[in-house]
Amino acid sequence: MPFPPAHMLIGAGLAEVARSGMRDPLPRWQAWAVGAGMAALPDVDIVLGIALGKGGSYHGTFTHSLSAVVVWALIGYAVGGERWAAVFGVGYASHLAADLLDESGPTNLMLGWPFSGQRPYSIGKLFPKVPVEGDGMADTAMNVLQPEPLMLLAAQTAMAAGFFAVFLLLARLIRGWRQRVSAPVSG
């Protein structure tokens, strides 16, 4: 499972791609900030589990589903119309896509929730798995900051930065294509 920095870079990059297809694009900083925030949001289930004394038992359940993507896209639409629906939706969905690209085998996703509890296998092994172990939140955080897990976290973040750069290039290509298609034909 990628950690928040990786999720947020991918979410911001995909928000830029969504923005590039808009007739009246959102300000870049807003799209990136919301895309990054929405990309990190599915992991709120960890906080919920800890707050309810269940630890990580809720992780990868309802917040890691296609139903949640639809709900958040609808919330985005209610907040600001189609443009925000697109940014909310792609930002949130990017989290699920990134979780499908780690090396964990069975993922922490329940894509079909509430209709199915099946967990798909990862479709790629791009993001290295960072070991998350410890007794309690502080102990777990300290274990992640050890040299080997920290290097894996840095590798995840570097991979996500590469995706971010590719998404920026894709957005630029889309904008260029849109300008060529909408340009008046001279004759």
Secondary structure as UniProt FT lines:
FT   HELIX           4..20
FT   HELIX           28..40
FT   HELIX           41..43
FT   HELIX           44..51
FT   TURN            52..53
FT   TURN            55..60
FT   HELIX           62..64
FT   HELIX           66..80
FT   HELIX           82..99
FT   TURN            100..101
FT   TURN            111..115
FT   HELIX           137..144
FT   HELIX           147..182
//
